[in-house]
Amino acid sequence: MLQYVQESLTDDEEIIHVGRFHWTYSVSALLNIVFGIVGAILFLVLVVKFEPMILGYRPAQDLSWIQQIQSVHPFAKLFAFFIMLFGIYKFARLMVIKATTEMAITNMRLIYKRGLISRFVAEINIDRIEGVNVLQGFFGRLMNFGRIMIRGMGVGEVILPPIEDPIKFRKAIDKARNI
């Protein structure tokens, strides 16, 4: 973990705090798979129910659900497959973001790196940080997660993804400033 951060540390630099994604991020990624599967099944059920009305024929009454789904038009089955595939894609995308993002505060700077193939790195020296804002909604306060917005002199703003215990992260920045 923190491969980039470890590689970029100088000799007299040490890590004070590491930012981690909150568990709700992984749950929301998993829900994409669930919604993809449920969406595909719901679409197929709707097609089985309404296809006879649209095409104007009467289905056989003695067919099971699986046989009825097998008799559905191939494009409908393909569309249901793409709905499920989209859920899996969104899950994979979120998990790659989680696996390739590093957030750390050292005694000298804040390091935020994201990206698998193309890399985005934001590093702000601790003494160049103008302000730190904690962005937490109702559920963020309730479950202790939120985003951090860091304003740096001459750098602009860096907004971190949802992390666990954002107040602790902000306090770690303050601690690094006072060292």
N, C-alpha and C positions, 0 to 999 in steps of 0.2 A: 504494500500500500504506500502511498506518498512517495513514489519513485522519483517524480520530478522534483519535489520539495527536497528530498534527501540529496539529490544530485546538485541542486543549486545552492545549497548552504555553503557559506564561507567558513573559514577556520574558527572564527570567534563567534559564530552565530549558533543559537540553539532554539529549538522549537518550544514555544510556550503553550500553545493550544492548537488542537486540530479540530476543524469543523467537520461534522458528519451529517449526512442526510437523516432526516427523521424517519421512523418506521412507517409513517403514513405514506411516504413517497413510494415505498415498495408495495404497499397495499393498493395504492391507486394504480400502479403498474399492473398488478395481478388482476384488478378489476377490469382492465382493458381486455384481457383474455376472456374473462367471464362474460362481459358484455358482447364480445365478438361471437362467442358460441351461442349465447342466448338470442342475440340478434339474428343469427343465421337460422336457428331453430324456429324462432317466431316468424321470420320471413317465409320459411317453408310451410309452416302451418297455415299462414294466410294464403299462400298460393294454393295449397290443397283445398282450402275452404272456398276461395273465390274464383279459382281458375275455371271451374265448370260454368259458373254464372257468366263470366266474361266471354268464354268461347262457345257457350250455348249447347253444351252436351250434359248428359246425366251420368254421373259416375256410378260404378258398380257399388252396391251397398255392402257387399260381403268382403271387401278388401280391408286388410289391416292398415294401420298408419304407415308402416314401413313400405308396404306395397303401394300405397297411395303416393308416398314421396318418391318411390322409384318410378312411378308413372308420370311424374311432373316433367314439364318441358326441360331439356338440358340447359338452356340458358338460365332458367330459374335456379337450378342446382348450382350452376357456375357462379351466379350472383351471390347465392348464400355462401358459397366457398370463399368468395372475395370478402364478404362481410367478416367471416371468421379470420381470414388471413390479415385483414386490416387491424383487428384486435391484437393479433399476435405481433404484427409489425410495431404497433404502438407500445406494446409491452417491451419488446426488444430494444426499441429506441430509448425508452426511459431507463432501462437497466444499463445500457451502454453509457448513457450520460452519467448515471450514478457511479459506474465502475471507472470512468475516466476523469472524474472531477476530483481535484485536490484543493483543499482550503486549509491554510495554516497561518498562524501568527508566530513569528519569531521575535527575538529581542530587537531586531533591526527593521523588519518589514512584514507586510501582509502579502501572502502569496495566494493567488487564485488561478488555477489552471483547469481548463476543460478541453475536451476533444480527443478523438481517437486517432484519426489520420491527420486532419488539419488541427492545429493547436492554437488555442487562445490563452494567453497568459497575461494576467494583470498583477503587477507588483507595485506596491506603494510603500515607500519608506515610512516608518512609524512617525518620524518627525514631520512628514509632509501631509499627514492626515488632518483635515480640517474638522470633519465631523462624522459621527456614526449615528445612523438612524436605525431603529428596530421597527420592522413592519410586521405586525401581528394582527390578524383578525380575531373574531370571536373564538373559532375553533383552535386557532394558533395559541391563544392565551390558555384555553382549556386544556390542550394537550401538549403545551410547551414546545411549540415550533414556530418558526417565522423566518423572514428574510432580513438580511442586513444590507443597508445601503451605506457605502463608505464614500465620502467626498474627499478627494485629495487635491492639494494645490498643484495646478498645472496639469492634472491628470484627468479630471472630470469625475464621474461617478462610476463606481463598481457596485453592482447589485448581485449579491450571492443568492444561490438557489435556496429553497426551504431547508433550514438546518435545525437540528435539535438544540434546545437551550440557547437561543440567540442572546439572552441577557448575559450568560456566561461568556459567550464569544466577545460581546462588547466589553465586558470587564477585563477579558484577556488583552484586548487592545489597549485599554486604559493602563493595565499593569505594564505592558511593554513600553508605553510612553513614559512611565515613571521610573523605568530602570535606568 
